Amino acid sequence: MGIQALVPQNILMVSETKIKNFTDIDSNVTSQVLLPFIGVVQQLEVEYLIGRPYYVQILNEISGNTLSTINNNFLQYFLQPWILWSAYRECLPSVWGRIKNNGIVNGAEQSISLKEMQWFTEKAADRAQFFRERTRQELIFNSNNYPLVYNYNSTEGLF
């Protein structure tokens, strides 16, 4: 049995600044709150859809500042909007309520209700789903641009 390809860690496909600029997350929300959710979304959703080989290639190109034109376009037009709204959806409960002193406390004096927070989460989930589906369709209808998505070796991890 072969060894699965190593996946680079701590390389984000979308910046904290971009998420704050394109959503209503306040600029005062710290990196500690936001950045872990970007990484989680990349691993749970993006790697799962595009497969480990292509996922690793994009991460390596980001870290080496060597993104090809196709990969840069794919990243900016397809992956980043999807990651942005998925990370937003994932971080909302943490932004809304923080765990402090063995309990969950509200993040603001004039806060929204749990029902209202769930509404925001559902709207973000709808947007994330739209961008995920758009990404999936791009991979299907322009498969010749993404050979690593379709050329699979069992030692390379997720297909």
Disulfide bonds with the S-S distance in Angstrom:
none
